[in-house]
């Protein structure tokens, strides 16, 4: 199979875009990846655009990527999987949960579940459910304490603080425990002088409305959030189902090196074009090979 590779280089980072099967390509990247952030094809979705996988076999199909992903990830690396259960015959098929359970059975730790809240969900009407306004972003890792930098995603505290913290009452000057003995409490005085706060695990972002040549484009700010949260400044980001290239754009924006892979030639061309046009980066080199295993040398030698 002819494989293609495009290298995009900025003054801070390198993005290697590869056409091929990530299960083959990742054989050369043992322990080098700091973050895998990706959104794979959903079960039986968009059959006209890419290979479809039945919900009944989805977990088995995805597990064929488990070992390449596990081997490529560093010991303290992170894996973020953006995916959503599919409705089959009017009810949710829980192939996603079966897949997460299967990954955990193989040694992955399920650290947390993030929610991507879609602020502009697609319209529609169904007799027994409402519009899909969110998707999962599962956080997995090889250890219970992977690399994690919450300061990388701090946000401005907000205008409320100026009035709320201007004059504190008696219950605000020390820890005030809940009156129902729940064990929870708060100390408002700790907020005085703060300019930033940590976000929650709910990420509110709009769907990408403009056509990018791909049927399932996720917003650049989604992978960007996890890149800032879960990779060191010299980290390597991997998207093994590259799609439209959102992860590549996010990684370069954050100054991280990245490897973006897709097995669909049309989407490979779209990724290259989009990353170059939206970022206006320089093409360092385009290489082609007929070998079975294409190794991205720029990534391997970082």
Short mmCIF file of the C-alpha atoms (twelve columns), coordinates in Angstrom:
data_MODEL
# 
_entry.id   MODEL 
# 
loop_
_atom_site.group_PDB 
_atom_site.id 
_atom_site.type_symbol 
_atom_site.label_atom_id 
_atom_site.label_alt_id 
_atom_site.label_comp_id 
_atom_site.label_asym_id 
_atom_site.label_seq_id 
_atom_site.Cartn_x 
_atom_site.Cartn_y 
_atom_site.Cartn_z 
_atom_site.pdbx_PDB_model_num 
ATOM 1   C CA . UNK A 1   0.000   0.000  0.000  1 
ATOM 2   C CA . UNK A 2   1.388   3.421  -0.960 1 
ATOM 3   C CA . UNK A 3   1.734   5.572  2.130  1 
ATOM 4   C CA . UNK A 4   2.255   9.323  2.246  1 
ATOM 5   C CA . UNK A 5   3.731   11.620 4.834  1 
ATOM 6   C CA . UNK A 6   3.668   15.388 5.201  1 
ATOM 7   C CA . UNK A 7   5.756   17.270 7.739  1 
ATOM 8   C CA . UNK A 8   4.634   20.703 8.896  1 
ATOM 9   C CA . UNK A 9   7.213   22.638 10.862 1 
ATOM 10  C CA . UNK A 10  6.834   25.817 12.903 1 
ATOM 11  C CA . UNK A 11  9.443   27.600 14.971 1 
ATOM 12  C CA . UNK A 12  8.164   25.757 18.049 1 
ATOM 13  C CA . UNK A 13  6.901   22.364 16.916 1 
ATOM 14  C CA . UNK A 14  6.638   19.668 14.248 1 
ATOM 15  C CA . UNK A 15  3.434   18.057 12.981 1 
ATOM 16  C CA . UNK A 16  3.847   14.821 11.024 1 
ATOM 17  C CA . UNK A 17  0.743   13.824 9.054  1 
ATOM 18  C CA . UNK A 18  0.692   10.225 7.829  1 
ATOM 19  C CA . UNK A 19  -1.589  8.240  5.554  1 
ATOM 20  C CA . UNK A 20  -1.762  4.685  6.840  1 
ATOM 21  C CA . UNK A 21  -2.953  2.293  9.534  1 
ATOM 22  C CA . UNK A 22  -1.962  3.565  12.971 1 
ATOM 23  C CA . UNK A 23  -1.607  -0.010 14.216 1 
ATOM 24  C CA . UNK A 24  1.343   -0.425 11.860 1 
ATOM 25  C CA . UNK A 25  2.852   3.025  12.174 1 
ATOM 26  C CA . UNK A 26  2.898   3.047  15.970 1 
ATOM 27  C CA . UNK A 27  5.155   -0.001 16.120 1 
ATOM 28  C CA . UNK A 28  8.101   2.394  15.859 1 
ATOM 29  C CA . UNK A 29  6.995   4.718  18.659 1 
ATOM 30  C CA . UNK A 30  7.311   2.684  21.838 1 
ATOM 31  C CA . UNK A 31  6.885   4.881  24.909 1 
ATOM 32  C CA . UNK A 32  7.331   8.181  23.066 1 
ATOM 33  C CA . UNK A 33  3.790   9.595  23.074 1 
ATOM 34  C CA . UNK A 34  2.642   11.876 25.911 1 
ATOM 35  C CA . UNK A 35  -1.015  12.204 24.916 1 
ATOM 36  C CA . UNK A 36  -3.331  10.278 22.637 1 
ATOM 37  C CA . UNK A 37  -6.399  12.420 21.980 1 
ATOM 38  C CA . UNK A 38  -8.777  11.186 19.331 1 
ATOM 39  C CA . UNK A 39  -12.321 10.634 18.149 1 
ATOM 40  C CA . UNK A 40  -12.622 7.324  16.279 1 
ATOM 41  C CA . UNK A 41  -15.420 6.403  13.867 1 
ATOM 42  C CA . UNK A 42  -18.635 5.811  15.784 1 
ATOM 43  C CA . UNK A 43  -20.497 2.542  15.345 1 
ATOM 44  C CA . UNK A 44  -22.589 2.358  12.128 1 
ATOM 45  C CA . UNK A 45  -22.300 6.119  11.670 1 
ATOM 46  C CA . UNK A 46  -21.707 7.960  8.382  1 
ATOM 47  C CA . UNK A 47  -21.264 4.802  6.321  1 
ATOM 48  C CA . UNK A 48  -20.944 6.869  3.158  1 
ATOM 49  C CA . UNK A 49  -17.856 8.628  4.477  1 
ATOM 50  C CA . UNK A 50  -15.672 5.976  6.115  1 
ATOM 51  C CA . UNK A 51  -15.543 2.331  7.128  1 
ATOM 52  C CA . UNK A 52  -18.411 1.437  9.431  1 
ATOM 53  C CA . UNK A 53  -18.240 -0.868 12.440 1 
ATOM 54  C CA . UNK A 54  -21.288 -2.628 13.878 1 
ATOM 55  C CA . UNK A 55  -22.136 -1.891 17.533 1 
ATOM 56  C CA . UNK A 56  -22.044 -5.635 18.203 1 
ATOM 57  C CA . UNK A 57  -18.401 -5.892 17.100 1 
ATOM 58  C CA . UNK A 58  -17.211 -2.386 17.958 1 
ATOM 59  C CA . UNK A 59  -15.434 -3.303 21.190 1 
ATOM 60  C CA . UNK A 60  -13.505 -6.118 19.493 1 
ATOM 61  C CA . UNK A 61  -12.573 -3.809 16.612 1 
ATOM 62  C CA . UNK A 62  -11.341 -1.049 18.904 1 
ATOM 63  C CA . UNK A 63  -9.356  -3.478 21.020 1 
ATOM 64  C CA . UNK A 64  -7.202  -4.186 17.967 1 
ATOM 65  C CA . UNK A 65  -5.753  -0.718 18.640 1 
ATOM 66  C CA . UNK A 66  -5.207  -1.306 22.367 1 
ATOM 67  C CA . UNK A 67  -1.705  -2.752 22.225 1 
ATOM 68  C CA . UNK A 68  -0.298  -0.229 19.702 1 
ATOM 69  C CA . UNK A 69  -1.741  2.637  21.757 1 
ATOM 70  C CA . UNK A 70  -0.514  1.194  25.055 1 
ATOM 71  C CA . UNK A 71  2.980   0.567  23.727 1 
ATOM 72  C CA . UNK A 72  3.300   4.006  22.098 1 
ATOM 73  C CA . UNK A 73  2.218   5.903  25.228 1 
ATOM 74  C CA . UNK A 74  4.804   6.907  27.812 1 
ATOM 75  C CA . UNK A 75  4.489   5.483  31.319 1 
ATOM 76  C CA . UNK A 76  2.913   8.707  32.597 1 
ATOM 77  C CA . UNK A 77  1.069   9.568  29.381 1 
ATOM 78  C CA . UNK A 78  -2.658  10.140 28.912 1 
ATOM 79  C CA . UNK A 79  -5.320  8.820  26.545 1 
ATOM 80  C CA . UNK A 80  -8.470  10.872 25.858 1 
ATOM 81  C CA . UNK A 81  -11.202 9.141  23.856 1 
ATOM 82  C CA . UNK A 82  -14.052 11.286 22.497 1 
ATOM 83  C CA . UNK A 83  -16.992 9.056  21.599 1 
ATOM 84  C CA . UNK A 84  -20.771 8.699  21.964 1 
ATOM 85  C CA . UNK A 85  -23.161 5.750  22.307 1 
ATOM 86  C CA . UNK A 86  -25.302 5.066  19.254 1 
ATOM 87  C CA . UNK A 87  -29.074 4.634  19.264 1 
ATOM 88  C CA . UNK A 88  -30.040 1.244  17.822 1 
ATOM 89  C CA . UNK A 89  -33.739 0.411  17.341 1 
ATOM 90  C CA . UNK A 90  -34.786 3.276  19.587 1 
ATOM 91  C CA . UNK A 91  -32.464 2.612  22.536 1 
ATOM 92  C CA . UNK A 92  -28.859 3.397  23.391 1 
ATOM 93  C CA . UNK A 93  -26.470 0.592  22.536 1 
ATOM 94  C CA . UNK A 94  -23.779 0.597  25.215 1 
ATOM 95  C CA . UNK A 95  -20.917 -0.444 22.971 1 
ATOM 96  C CA . UNK A 96  -18.951 2.516  24.328 1 
ATOM 97  C CA . UNK A 97  -19.104 1.214  27.897 1 
ATOM 98  C CA . UNK A 98  -18.211 -2.287 26.709 1 
ATOM 99  C CA . UNK A 99  -15.154 -0.773 25.013 1 
ATOM 100 C CA . UNK A 100 -14.062 1.154  28.121 1 
ATOM 101 C CA . UNK A 101 -14.522 -1.967 30.274 1 
ATOM 102 C CA . UNK A 102 -12.469 -3.987 27.799 1 
ATOM 103 C CA . UNK A 103 -9.669  -1.409 27.890 1 
ATOM 104 C CA . UNK A 104 -9.651  -1.436 31.689 1 
ATOM 105 C CA . UNK A 105 -9.482  -5.240 31.657 1 
ATOM 106 C CA . UNK A 106 -6.276  -4.871 29.632 1 
ATOM 107 C CA . UNK A 107 -4.616  -2.604 32.184 1 
ATOM 108 C CA . UNK A 108 -5.847  0.914  31.412 1 
ATOM 109 C CA . UNK A 109 -6.977  3.060  34.351 1 
ATOM 110 C CA . UNK A 110 -10.178 5.032  33.879 1 
ATOM 111 C CA . UNK A 111 -9.132  8.320  35.491 1 
ATOM 112 C CA . UNK A 112 -12.191 10.477 34.803 1 
ATOM 113 C CA . UNK A 113 -15.085 11.112 32.430 1 
ATOM 114 C CA . UNK A 114 -15.197 14.555 30.830 1 
ATOM 115 C CA . UNK A 115 -18.286 15.846 29.082 1 
ATOM 116 C CA . UNK A 116 -18.199 17.901 25.914 1 
ATOM 117 C CA . UNK A 117 -21.318 20.066 26.215 1 
ATOM 118 C CA . UNK A 118 -22.398 21.103 22.718 1 
ATOM 119 C CA . UNK A 119 -23.785 24.604 22.913 1 
ATOM 120 C CA . UNK A 120 -25.476 24.282 19.511 1 
ATOM 121 C CA . UNK A 121 -26.709 20.666 19.192 1 
ATOM 122 C CA . UNK A 122 -28.202 19.502 15.914 1 
ATOM 123 C CA . UNK A 123 -31.996 19.844 15.650 1 
ATOM 124 C CA . UNK A 124 -34.251 16.833 15.459 1 
ATOM 125 C CA . UNK A 125 -37.253 15.047 16.914 1 
ATOM 126 C CA . UNK A 126 -37.534 11.523 18.302 1 
ATOM 127 C CA . UNK A 127 -40.494 9.865  20.066 1 
ATOM 128 C CA . UNK A 128 -38.561 8.834  23.192 1 
ATOM 129 C CA . UNK A 129 -35.534 11.133 23.545 1 
ATOM 130 C CA . UNK A 130 -34.297 14.701 23.108 1 
ATOM 131 C CA . UNK A 131 -31.451 16.187 21.075 1 
ATOM 132 C CA . UNK A 132 -27.907 15.013 21.738 1 
ATOM 133 C CA . UNK A 133 -26.286 17.916 23.541 1 
ATOM 134 C CA . UNK A 134 -23.108 16.245 24.796 1 
ATOM 135 C CA . UNK A 135 -20.461 13.593 24.199 1 
ATOM 136 C CA . UNK A 136 -18.062 11.659 26.396 1 
ATOM 137 C CA . UNK A 137 -14.351 12.347 26.618 1 
ATOM 138 C CA . UNK A 138 -12.952 9.415  28.590 1 
ATOM 139 C CA . UNK A 139 -9.607  9.988  30.312 1 
ATOM 140 C CA . UNK A 140 -7.536  6.800  30.503 1 
ATOM 141 C CA . UNK A 141 -3.920  6.204  31.513 1 
ATOM 142 C CA . UNK A 142 -1.348  3.501  32.233 1 
ATOM 143 C CA . UNK A 143 -0.976  4.703  35.831 1 
ATOM 144 C CA . UNK A 144 -3.309  6.210  38.411 1 
ATOM 145 C CA . UNK A 145 -1.152  9.344  38.511 1 
ATOM 146 C CA . UNK A 146 -0.338  10.359 34.938 1 
ATOM 147 C CA . UNK A 147 1.076   13.734 33.943 1 
ATOM 148 C CA . UNK A 148 -1.514  16.358 34.860 1 
ATOM 149 C CA . UNK A 149 -1.133  20.150 34.788 1 
ATOM 150 C CA . UNK A 150 -4.390  21.818 35.863 1 
ATOM 151 C CA . UNK A 151 -2.686  25.221 35.906 1 
ATOM 152 C CA . UNK A 152 -2.457  24.920 32.116 1 
ATOM 153 C CA . UNK A 153 -6.236  25.311 31.777 1 
ATOM 154 C CA . UNK A 154 -6.957  27.943 34.416 1 
ATOM 155 C CA . UNK A 155 -9.574  30.521 33.481 1 
ATOM 156 C CA . UNK A 156 -10.313 34.091 34.597 1 
ATOM 157 C CA . UNK A 157 -12.256 34.041 37.836 1 
ATOM 158 C CA . UNK A 158 -15.108 36.094 36.391 1 
ATOM 159 C CA . UNK A 159 -16.816 39.373 37.138 1 
ATOM 160 C CA . UNK A 160 -18.833 37.892 39.996 1 
ATOM 161 C CA . UNK A 161 -15.778 37.898 42.261 1 
ATOM 162 C CA . UNK A 162 -15.501 41.676 42.406 1 
ATOM 163 C CA . UNK A 163 -18.867 42.093 44.123 1 
ATOM 164 C CA . UNK A 164 -19.090 38.743 45.965 1 
ATOM 165 C CA . UNK A 165 -15.676 39.039 47.610 1 
ATOM 166 C CA . UNK A 166 -15.812 42.748 48.348 1 
ATOM 167 C CA . UNK A 167 -17.447 42.277 51.748 1 
ATOM 168 C CA . UNK A 168 -17.350 38.875 53.441 1 
ATOM 169 C CA . UNK A 169 -19.761 37.791 56.139 1 
ATOM 170 C CA . UNK A 170 -19.084 35.723 59.239 1 
ATOM 171 C CA . UNK A 171 -19.493 32.380 57.476 1 
ATOM 172 C CA . UNK A 172 -17.105 33.509 54.733 1 
ATOM 173 C CA . UNK A 173 -14.026 34.154 56.883 1 
ATOM 174 C CA . UNK A 174 -13.304 30.496 57.684 1 
ATOM 175 C CA . UNK A 175 -14.336 27.085 56.423 1 
ATOM 176 C CA . UNK A 176 -18.107 26.777 56.624 1 
ATOM 177 C CA . UNK A 177 -19.334 23.190 56.665 1 
ATOM 178 C CA . UNK A 178 -22.626 22.140 55.137 1 
ATOM 179 C CA . UNK A 179 -25.538 22.316 57.582 1 
ATOM 180 C CA . UNK A 180 -26.805 18.880 56.519 1 
ATOM 181 C CA . UNK A 181 -23.621 17.100 57.706 1 
ATOM 182 C CA . UNK A 182 -22.716 16.009 54.186 1 
ATOM 183 C CA . UNK A 183 -19.032 16.575 54.867 1 
ATOM 184 C CA . UNK A 184 -18.748 19.260 52.216 1 
ATOM 185 C CA . UNK A 185 -17.793 22.794 53.029 1 
ATOM 186 C CA . UNK A 186 -16.303 25.980 51.642 1 
ATOM 187 C CA . UNK A 187 -13.959 28.767 52.599 1 
ATOM 188 C CA . UNK A 188 -14.821 31.843 50.539 1 
ATOM 189 C CA . UNK A 189 -11.896 33.782 51.991 1 
ATOM 190 C CA . UNK A 190 -9.524  31.541 50.029 1 
ATOM 191 C CA . UNK A 191 -10.829 33.154 46.822 1 
ATOM 192 C CA . UNK A 192 -9.789  36.674 47.800 1 
ATOM 193 C CA . UNK A 193 -7.071  37.946 45.486 1 
ATOM 194 C CA . UNK A 194 -7.406  35.113 42.975 1 
ATOM 195 C CA . UNK A 195 -7.487  36.049 39.307 1 
ATOM 196 C CA . UNK A 196 -7.947  32.557 37.853 1 
ATOM 197 C CA . UNK A 197 -9.792  29.370 38.786 1 
ATOM 198 C CA . UNK A 198 -9.761  25.758 37.644 1 
ATOM 199 C CA . UNK A 199 -12.545 24.682 35.260 1 
ATOM 200 C CA . UNK A 200 -14.820 21.705 35.814 1 
ATOM 201 C CA . UNK A 201 -14.799 18.500 33.794 1 
ATOM 202 C CA . UNK A 202 -17.615 19.841 31.589 1 
ATOM 203 C CA . UNK A 203 -16.274 21.564 28.469 1 
ATOM 204 C CA . UNK A 204 -18.787 23.807 26.685 1 
ATOM 205 C CA . UNK A 205 -17.981 24.240 22.987 1 
ATOM 206 C CA . UNK A 206 -20.016 24.726 19.840 1 
ATOM 207 C CA . UNK A 207 -20.129 22.228 17.010 1 
ATOM 208 C CA . UNK A 208 -18.069 23.192 13.980 1 
ATOM 209 C CA . UNK A 209 -20.600 24.655 11.564 1 
ATOM 210 C CA . UNK A 210 -18.406 25.457 8.592  1 
ATOM 211 C CA . UNK A 211 -17.786 22.570 6.219  1 
ATOM 212 C CA . UNK A 212 -14.230 21.252 6.602  1 
ATOM 213 C CA . UNK A 213 -14.587 18.408 4.091  1 
ATOM 214 C CA . UNK A 214 -15.195 15.841 6.849  1 
ATOM 215 C CA . UNK A 215 -18.558 14.705 8.296  1 
ATOM 216 C CA . UNK A 216 -17.495 14.746 11.954 1 
ATOM 217 C CA . UNK A 217 -15.191 17.670 12.685 1 
ATOM 218 C CA . UNK A 218 -14.625 18.356 16.354 1 
ATOM 219 C CA . UNK A 219 -13.691 21.886 17.466 1 
ATOM 220 C CA . UNK A 220 -9.979  22.676 17.760 1 
ATOM 221 C CA . UNK A 221 -10.524 23.915 21.318 1 
ATOM 222 C CA . UNK A 222 -11.539 20.403 22.442 1 
ATOM 223 C CA . UNK A 223 -8.153  18.705 21.863 1 
ATOM 224 C CA . UNK A 224 -6.442  21.988 22.782 1 
ATOM 225 C CA . UNK A 225 -7.958  21.803 26.277 1 
ATOM 226 C CA . UNK A 226 -6.568  18.322 26.879 1 
ATOM 227 C CA . UNK A 227 -3.205  19.143 25.296 1 
ATOM 228 C CA . UNK A 228 -2.718  22.024 27.733 1 
ATOM 229 C CA . UNK A 229 -3.947  19.902 30.641 1 
ATOM 230 C CA . UNK A 230 -2.138  16.640 29.948 1 
ATOM 231 C CA . UNK A 231 1.134   17.265 28.098 1 
ATOM 232 C CA . UNK A 232 4.422   18.907 29.073 1 
ATOM 233 C CA . UNK A 233 5.671   21.752 26.900 1 
ATOM 234 C CA . UNK A 234 7.985   19.397 24.980 1 
ATOM 235 C CA . UNK A 235 5.340   16.677 24.739 1 
ATOM 236 C CA . UNK A 236 4.300   14.589 21.758 1 
ATOM 237 C CA . UNK A 237 0.588   14.426 20.861 1 
ATOM 238 C CA . UNK A 238 -0.926  11.604 18.801 1 
ATOM 239 C CA . UNK A 239 -4.250  11.416 16.975 1 
ATOM 240 C CA . UNK A 240 -4.514  7.953  15.365 1 
ATOM 241 C CA . UNK A 241 -7.884  8.774  13.728 1 
ATOM 242 C CA . UNK A 242 -6.881  12.182 12.398 1 
ATOM 243 C CA . UNK A 243 -10.023 12.967 10.414 1 
ATOM 244 C CA . UNK A 244 -10.005 16.653 9.521  1 
ATOM 245 C CA . UNK A 245 -6.810  17.520 11.433 1 
ATOM 246 C CA . UNK A 246 -8.255  19.433 14.404 1 
ATOM 247 C CA . UNK A 247 -5.767  17.825 16.789 1 
ATOM 248 C CA . UNK A 248 -2.840  18.848 14.583 1 
ATOM 249 C CA . UNK A 249 -3.971  22.469 14.536 1 
ATOM 250 C CA . UNK A 250 -4.446  22.424 18.314 1 
ATOM 251 C CA . UNK A 251 -1.039  20.844 18.979 1 
ATOM 252 C CA . UNK A 252 0.811   23.369 16.825 1 
ATOM 253 C CA . UNK A 253 -1.113  26.215 18.461 1 
ATOM 254 C CA . UNK A 254 0.031   24.911 21.848 1 
ATOM 255 C CA . UNK A 255 3.612   24.482 20.629 1 
ATOM 256 C CA . UNK A 256 3.526   20.680 20.937 1 
ATOM 257 C CA . UNK A 257 4.926   18.164 18.476 1 
ATOM 258 C CA . UNK A 258 2.279   15.893 17.028 1 
ATOM 259 C CA . UNK A 259 1.682   12.829 14.890 1 
ATOM 260 C CA . UNK A 260 -1.653  12.730 13.024 1 
ATOM 261 C CA . UNK A 261 -2.657  9.517  11.231 1 
ATOM 262 C CA . UNK A 262 -5.596  8.511  9.050  1 
ATOM 263 C CA . UNK A 263 -6.094  5.540  6.722  1 
ATOM 264 C CA . UNK A 264 -8.344  7.442  4.312  1 
ATOM 265 C CA . UNK A 265 -6.460  9.190  1.509  1 
ATOM 266 C CA . UNK A 266 -9.172  11.816 1.036  1 
ATOM 267 C CA . UNK A 267 -9.055  12.788 4.718  1 
ATOM 268 C CA . UNK A 268 -5.254  12.744 4.652  1 
ATOM 269 C CA . UNK A 269 -5.334  15.341 1.877  1 
ATOM 270 C CA . UNK A 270 -7.957  17.356 3.771  1 
ATOM 271 C CA . UNK A 271 -5.824  17.293 6.942  1 
ATOM 272 C CA . UNK A 272 -2.738  18.511 5.125  1 
ATOM 273 C CA . UNK A 273 -4.629  21.282 3.367  1 
ATOM 274 C CA . UNK A 274 -6.516  22.420 6.470  1 
ATOM 275 C CA . UNK A 275 -3.509  22.460 8.807  1 
ATOM 276 C CA . UNK A 276 -1.502  24.445 6.287  1 
ATOM 277 C CA . UNK A 277 -4.288  26.899 5.418  1 
ATOM 278 C CA . UNK A 278 -5.608  27.548 8.922  1 
ATOM 279 C CA . UNK A 279 -2.192  27.788 10.508 1 
ATOM 280 C CA . UNK A 280 -0.267  29.165 7.523  1 
ATOM 281 C CA . UNK A 281 2.677   26.962 8.402  1 
ATOM 282 C CA . UNK A 282 5.602   26.009 6.230  1 
ATOM 283 C CA . UNK A 283 5.790   22.598 4.546  1 
ATOM 284 C CA . UNK A 284 9.166   21.238 5.506  1 
ATOM 285 C CA . UNK A 285 9.010   18.075 3.423  1 
ATOM 286 C CA . UNK A 286 6.591   15.701 1.698  1 
ATOM 287 C CA . UNK A 287 7.748   12.099 1.367  1 
ATOM 288 C CA . UNK A 288 6.162   9.047  -0.202 1 
ATOM 289 C CA . UNK A 289 6.990   5.415  0.377  1 
ATOM 290 C CA . UNK A 290 5.724   2.061  -0.835 1 
ATOM 291 C CA . UNK A 291 6.990   0.231  2.253  1 
ATOM 292 C CA . UNK A 292 4.566   -1.638 4.484  1 
ATOM 293 C CA . UNK A 293 5.609   0.314  7.556  1 
ATOM 294 C CA . UNK A 294 6.140   4.040  7.247  1 
ATOM 295 C CA . UNK A 295 8.155   5.461  10.151 1 
ATOM 296 C CA . UNK A 296 7.842   9.203  10.819 1 
ATOM 297 C CA . UNK A 297 11.542  10.005 11.325 1 
ATOM 298 C CA . UNK A 298 10.937  13.558 12.523 1 
ATOM 299 C CA . UNK A 299 8.747   12.301 15.365 1 
ATOM 300 C CA . UNK A 300 11.042  9.416  16.251 1 
ATOM 301 C CA . UNK A 301 14.075  11.690 16.531 1 
ATOM 302 C CA . UNK A 302 12.448  14.449 18.619 1 
# 
